Amino acid sequence: MPRGSSPKRERQYEHIKESAEKRGAGEGRAKEMASRTVNKERARSGESKTASRTSAKGTSSGKDASSGKRGGQRSGQGSQEPTYDQLYQEAKRRDVHGRSNMNKGELRRALGK
């Protein structure tokens, strides 16, 4: 974290880093994701001396939602795609054998989705 960062940003950094590690990102990648996110939020809120074009972009036009507002949104095919947990629960209900060792793609294929 940069010198002079607030306790709030320190907590935010740790939370993002731990969350990324839980999702399977390596430690280095998790730190990078956390740093970039926190730095962008600092720039948006005026806590840093300078702000890049992309961090300040869309603050009034609404084109670029802040990471806090984006919150659990998924990229890719949007929210119409079922989550891993939803697929797993359906596989459990249908008694698909080997489901505990399957990843999301394999579950999708086994369920015919």
Backbone as CSV, one residue per row, in Angstrom:
resi,resn,N_x,N_y,N_z,CA_x,CA_y,CA_z,C_x,C_y,C_z
1,MET,0.847,-1.191,0.000,0.000,0.000,0.000,0.888,1.249,0.000
2,PRO,0.425,2.294,-0.675,1.193,3.534,-0.712,1.278,4.172,0.668
3,ARG,2.337,4.954,0.858,2.468,5.681,2.119,1.289,6.610,2.305
4,GLY,0.810,6.723,3.515,-0.277,7.648,3.799,-1.652,7.118,3.459
5,SER,-1.760,5.847,3.145,-3.091,5.316,2.835,-3.882,5.149,4.135
6,SER,-5.171,5.237,4.015,-6.031,5.206,5.190,-6.246,3.768,5.676
7,PRO,-6.620,3.620,6.945,-6.943,2.284,7.460,-8.055,1.612,6.652
8,LYS,-8.997,2.426,6.150,-10.082,1.875,5.334,-9.509,1.216,4.085
9,ARG,-8.580,1.896,3.403,-7.988,1.339,2.184,-7.116,0.132,2.498
10,GLU,-6.479,0.110,3.647,-5.694,-1.059,4.067,-6.612,-2.276,4.216
11,ARG,-7.754,-2.064,4.878,-8.717,-3.160,5.049,-9.266,-3.609,3.709
12,GLN,-9.555,-2.636,2.843,-10.083,-2.954,1.519,-9.069,-3.790,0.733
13,TYR,-7.801,-3.402,0.785,-6.729,-4.132,0.101,-6.669,-5.580,0.588
14,GLU,-6.649,-5.763,1.902,-6.562,-7.114,2.474,-7.780,-7.949,2.084
15,HIS,-8.953,-7.351,2.130,-10.175,-8.074,1.781,-10.140,-8.537,0.327
16,ILE,-9.758,-7.650,-0.578,-9.711,-7.988,-1.996,-8.651,-9.063,-2.243
17,LYS,-7.495,-8.910,-1.608,-6.399,-9.873,-1.793,-6.823,-11.261,-1.309
18,GLU,-7.410,-11.341,-0.125,-7.841,-12.632,0.418,-8.942,-13.253,-0.444
19,SER,-9.848,-12.429,-0.921,-10.937,-12.911,-1.762,-10.387,-13.489,-3.071
20,ALA,-9.434,-12.814,-3.670,-8.835,-13.286,-4.919,-8.089,-14.600,-4.687
21,GLU,-7.390,-14.710,-3.556,-6.670,-15.950,-3.249,-7.647,-17.109,-3.049
22,LYS,-8.785,-16.835,-2.414,-9.800,-17.882,-2.225,-10.362,-18.360,-3.556
23,ARG,-10.431,-17.444,-4.541,-10.941,-17.807,-5.861,-9.884,-18.498,-6.708
24,GLY,-8.677,-18.658,-6.175,-7.658,-19.420,-6.882,-6.556,-18.602,-7.526
25,ALA,-6.559,-17.296,-7.363,-5.479,-16.473,-7.916,-4.229,-16.686,-7.069
26,GLY,-3.084,-16.688,-7.697,-1.824,-16.799,-6.965,-1.617,-15.566,-6.111
27,GLU,-0.668,-15.653,-5.173,-0.453,-14.538,-4.251,-0.063,-13.263,-4.991
28,GLY,0.824,-13.382,-5.974,1.246,-12.205,-6.735,0.106,-11.570,-7.500
29,ARG,-0.700,-12.400,-8.152,-1.839,-11.893,-8.925,-2.864,-11.268,-7.984
30,ALA,-3.092,-11.883,-6.819,-4.047,-11.346,-5.845,-3.597,-9.971,-5.350
31,LYS,-2.299,-9.818,-5.083,-1.777,-8.523,-4.637,-1.948,-7.470,-5.725
32,GLU,-1.671,-7.874,-6.974,-1.810,-6.931,-8.086,-3.259,-6.476,-8.239
33,MET,-4.194,-7.418,-8.181,-5.610,-7.082,-8.317,-6.044,-6.140,-7.201
34,ALA,-5.617,-6.439,-5.979,-5.995,-5.609,-4.833,-5.406,-4.210,-4.967
35,SER,-4.137,-4.134,-5.349,-3.494,-2.824,-5.490,-4.171,-1.982,-6.550
36,ARG,-4.429,-2.588,-7.702,-5.052,-1.830,-8.787,-6.447,-1.340,-8.390
37,THR,-7.204,-2.199,-7.745,-8.560,-1.820,-7.344,-8.532,-0.686,-6.324
38,VAL,-7.698,-0.829,-5.295,-7.625,0.191,-4.249,-7.091,1.505,-4.814
39,ASN,-6.076,1.426,-5.674,-5.536,2.657,-6.259,-6.575,3.369,-7.109
40,LYS,-7.375,2.603,-7.845,-8.409,3.220,-8.670,-9.464,3.888,-7.787
41,GLU,-9.844,3.228,-6.712,-10.821,3.817,-5.790,-10.262,5.067,-5.116
42,ARG,-8.981,5.045,-4.770,-8.347,6.233,-4.179,-8.382,7.396,-5.155
43,ALA,-8.097,7.105,-6.430,-8.107,8.165,-7.443,-9.515,8.702,-7.658
44,ARG,-10.492,7.818,-7.681,-11.888,8.246,-7.880,-12.362,9.164,-6.767
45,SER,-11.954,8.854,-5.557,-12.452,9.634,-4.424,-11.565,10.827,-4.086
46,GLY,-10.530,11.067,-4.902,-9.678,12.233,-4.686,-8.639,12.052,-3.607
47,GLU,-8.341,10.814,-3.229,-7.356,10.568,-2.173,-5.927,10.542,-2.694
48,SER,-5.744,10.478,-4.021,-4.396,10.473,-4.582,-4.130,11.806,-5.267
49,LYS,-2.853,12.111,-5.483,-2.492,13.393,-6.079,-2.939,13.480,-7.535
50,THR,-2.834,12.367,-8.249,-3.225,12.358,-9.655,-4.172,11.197,-9.919
51,ALA,-4.957,11.350,-10.951,-5.874,10.283,-11.350,-5.686,10.027,-12.833
52,SER,-5.600,8.770,-13.206,-5.469,8.445,-14.617,-6.789,8.699,-15.330
53,ARG,-6.740,8.722,-16.662,-7.968,8.943,-17.433,-9.006,7.874,-17.119
54,THR,-8.546,6.613,-17.006,-9.513,5.535,-16.808,-10.102,5.522,-15.410
55,SER,-9.344,5.948,-14.402,-9.908,5.930,-13.049,-10.919,7.034,-12.855
56,ALA,-10.763,8.137,-13.571,-11.703,9.245,-13.452,-12.815,9.140,-14.475
57,LYS,-12.656,8.281,-15.452,-13.608,8.147,-16.561,-14.982,7.739,-16.057
58,GLY,-15.970,8.393,-16.587,-17.332,7.968,-16.344,-17.893,8.287,-14.989
59,THR,-17.211,9.082,-14.191,-17.738,9.353,-12.860,-19.069,10.077,-12.909
60,SER,-19.255,10.941,-13.919,-20.537,11.622,-14.014,-21.433,11.005,-15.082
61,SER,-20.818,10.389,-16.100,-21.639,9.834,-17.179,-22.172,8.447,-16.858
62,GLY,-21.583,7.767,-15.884,-22.077,6.456,-15.480,-21.591,5.307,-16.343
63,LYS,-20.668,5.560,-17.273,-20.188,4.497,-18.156,-19.317,3.486,-17.421
64,ASP,-18.543,3.950,-16.463,-17.608,3.083,-15.767,-17.999,3.002,-14.298
65,ALA,-18.723,1.965,-13.918,-19.159,1.819,-12.527,-17.957,1.521,-11.636
66,SER,-17.953,2.051,-10.438,-16.865,1.788,-9.509,-16.867,0.322,-9.117
67,SER,-15.736,-0.145,-8.639,-15.639,-1.553,-8.276,-16.631,-1.902,-7.164
68,GLY,-16.899,-0.949,-6.284,-17.881,-1.197,-5.230,-19.274,-1.394,-5.774
69,LYS,-19.618,-0.617,-6.812,-20.944,-0.757,-7.412,-21.043,-1.989,-8.300
70,ARG,-19.894,-2.365,-8.905,-19.904,-3.561,-9.754,-20.075,-4.804,-8.909
71,GLY,-19.597,-4.760,-7.703,-19.726,-5.816,-6.740,-19.886,-7.227,-7.178
72,GLY,-20.715,-8.057,-7.166,-20.734,-9.447,-7.620,-21.133,-9.662,-9.043
73,GLN,-21.083,-8.642,-9.874,-21.448,-8.865,-11.267,-20.410,-9.726,-11.953
74,ARG,-20.897,-10.592,-12.824,-19.990,-11.477,-13.537,-19.794,-10.974,-14.955
75,SER,-18.577,-11.151,-15.440,-18.315,-10.782,-16.823,-18.677,-11.961,-17.713
76,GLY,-18.474,-11.807,-18.982,-18.751,-12.902,-19.897,-20.194,-12.886,-20.346
77,GLN,-20.894,-13.956,-20.123,-22.245,-14.079,-20.650,-23.293,-13.420,-19.765
78,GLY,-22.882,-12.768,-18.721,-23.834,-12.051,-17.877,-24.430,-12.938,-16.806
79,SER,-25.420,-12.426,-16.142,-25.988,-13.120,-15.000,-26.938,-14.246,-15.396
80,GLN,-27.125,-14.499,-16.693,-27.998,-15.595,-17.124,-27.324,-16.948,-16.954
81,GLU,-26.014,-16.969,-16.901,-25.273,-18.215,-16.770,-25.313,-18.699,-15.325
82,PRO,-25.615,-19.987,-15.089,-25.666,-20.477,-13.705,-24.271,-20.528,-13.076
83,THR,-24.225,-20.335,-11.768,-22.960,-20.390,-11.040,-22.546,-21.840,-10.835
84,TYR,-21.310,-22.025,-10.405,-20.815,-23.363,-10.106,-21.699,-24.014,-9.042
85,ASP,-22.023,-23.263,-8.003,-22.833,-23.816,-6.911,-24.218,-24.250,-7.399
86,GLN,-24.818,-23.458,-8.285,-26.126,-23.834,-8.826,-26.023,-25.113,-9.654
87,LEU,-24.978,-25.204,-10.469,-24.778,-26.411,-11.274,-24.533,-27.624,-10.377
88,TYR,-23.724,-27.432,-9.340,-23.413,-28.532,-8.430,-24.675,-29.033,-7.726
89,GLN,-25.496,-28.091,-7.264,-26.728,-28.493,-6.577,-27.664,-29.268,-7.502
90,GLU,-27.741,-28.842,-8.767,-28.571,-29.573,-9.718,-27.992,-30.960,-9.986
91,ALA,-26.673,-31.054,-10.088,-26.021,-32.346,-10.300,-26.261,-33.263,-9.101
92,LYS,-26.249,-32.690,-7.923,-26.514,-33.463,-6.707,-27.950,-33.977,-6.719
93,ARG,-28.868,-33.102,-7.109,-30.274,-33.485,-7.182,-30.493,-34.604,-8.201
94,ARG,-29.772,-34.529,-9.321,-29.898,-35.557,-10.364,-28.996,-36.770,-10.119
95,ASP,-28.247,-36.743,-9.036,-27.347,-37.827,-8.647,-26.304,-38.123,-9.734
96,VAL,-25.639,-37.064,-10.212,-24.576,-37.216,-11.208,-23.338,-37.741,-10.484
97,HIS,-22.831,-38.878,-10.929,-21.663,-39.477,-10.287,-20.400,-38.731,-10.672
98,GLY,-19.510,-38.540,-9.690,-18.252,-37.846,-9.907,-18.367,-36.338,-9.869
99,ARG,-19.507,-35.819,-9.446,-19.735,-34.371,-9.471,-18.773,-33.609,-8.568
100,SER,-18.325,-34.211,-7.487,-17.454,-33.483,-6.559,-16.077,-33.208,-7.160
101,ASN,-15.705,-33.965,-8.173,-14.410,-33.747,-8.817,-14.519,-32.928,-10.098
102,MET,-15.712,-32.472,-10.441,-15.924,-31.742,-11.694,-15.776,-30.240,-11.507
103,ASN,-15.268,-29.586,-12.558,-15.245,-28.123,-12.556,-16.535,-27.631,-13.203
104,LYS,-16.673,-26.324,-13.347,-17.921,-25.752,-13.842,-18.256,-26.242,-15.254
105,GLY,-17.275,-26.281,-16.122,-17.512,-26.733,-17.490,-17.952,-28.187,-17.553
106,GLU,-17.306,-29.017,-16.745,-17.665,-30.439,-16.720,-19.072,-30.652,-16.169
107,LEU,-19.418,-29.881,-15.129,-20.776,-29.976,-14.589,-21.799,-29.567,-15.648
108,ARG,-21.486,-28.485,-16.370,-22.387,-28.012,-17.412,-22.605,-29.093,-18.467
109,ARG,-21.514,-29.753,-18.906,-21.628,-30.817,-19.912,-22.400,-32.017,-19.365
110,ALA,-22.126,-32.389,-18.108,-22.800,-33.551,-17.523,-24.305,-33.302,-17.390
111,LEU,-24.672,-32.049,-17.205,-26.094,-31.709,-17.060,-26.747,-31.373,-18.405
112,GLY,-25.940,-31.346,-19.456,-26.466,-31.043,-20.782,-26.819,-29.583,-20.959
113,LYS,-26.077,-28.705,-20.346,-26.362,-27.249,-20.438,-25.371,-26.565,-21.326
